[in-house]
């Protein structure tokens, strides 16, 4: 249970009913791996469409030449003297913010830095999707053996991690039980 469960449960319940999901049932990694690994077609289709939509939209946008003023701005920004001037202006006046003093101001400053990071990462998303699509297509052109091998390695690592975790949890539980028995026996003696 998370702190947001009371707020999100009314939204989740109809979605669970619609999809036929039991909210009390847990999804271990094997079920998740099967759902996402063995049946990846919906995800693949979504990312494939996203990957194809961006280059097609860029091609459509690139067919019409920009207006003359935009072209003039592009040429101006390509000028080495202008670039030099812009870089000196950026480095000459760095933004200095007053250090946050209270908890709320530190929290808002952290949120602002996080949003700045998201804003900086947003332009790289589409090229990364396109690169990922190209990598997947290149791997698929090599045949299915590398994909099956990698999937097998992931399954092997997952099973091994689960077996190791269960072993460690059993050991911990037996040690706790032994300590509890030992603690009860020592209290029972006068």
Buried (B, 14 or more C-beta within 10 A) or exposed (E): EEEEEEEEEEEEEEEBEEEEEEEEEEEEEEEEBEEEBEEEEEEEEEBBEBBEEBBEEEEEEEEEEEEEEEEEEEEEEEEEEEEEEEEEEEEEEEEEEEEBEEEEEEEEBEEEEEEEEEEEEEEEEBEEBBEEBEEBEEEEEEEEEEEEEEBEEEBEEBEEEEEEEEEEEEEEEEEEEEEEEEEEEEEEEE
